[in-house]
Amino acid sequence: MEILIEYLPFLIPIIIAELVLGIAALIHVLRHPNYRFGNKIMWILIVLFISIIGPLLYFIAGRGEDQ
């Protein structure tokens, strides 16, 4: 437990960034119907279950053209 408390100042910003990025990606998936690869359900699962990499992957590869 002492090790966790020692690293807490480094972990808190990472956790906050992960939550903000995940929420932003999830909102974008739900609001926009166009995707380059896959469908809405696939992207929701990727964003929710693959931590930081899932939302980044969505914004880099999955997001379609905004109209």
Secondary structure as the mmCIF struct_conf table of DSSP 4:
data_model
#
loop_
_struct_conf.conf_type_id
_struct_conf.id
_struct_conf.beg_label_comp_id
_struct_conf.beg_label_asym_id
_struct_conf.beg_label_seq_id
_struct_conf.end_label_comp_id
_struct_conf.end_label_asym_id
_struct_conf.end_label_seq_id
HELX_RH_AL_P HELX_RH_AL_P1 GLU A 2 ARG A 31
STRN STRN1 TYR A 35 TYR A 35
BEND BEND1 ARG A 36 GLY A 38
HELX_RH_AL_P HELX_RH_AL_P2 LYS A 40 PHE A 49
BEND BEND2 ILE A 50 ILE A 50
TURN_TY1_P TURN_TY1_P1 SER A 51 ILE A 52
HELX_RH_AL_P HELX_RH_AL_P3 ILE A 53 LEU A 57
HELX_RH_PI_P HELX_RH_PI_P1 TYR A 58 GLY A 62
STRN STRN2 ARG A 63 ARG A 63
#
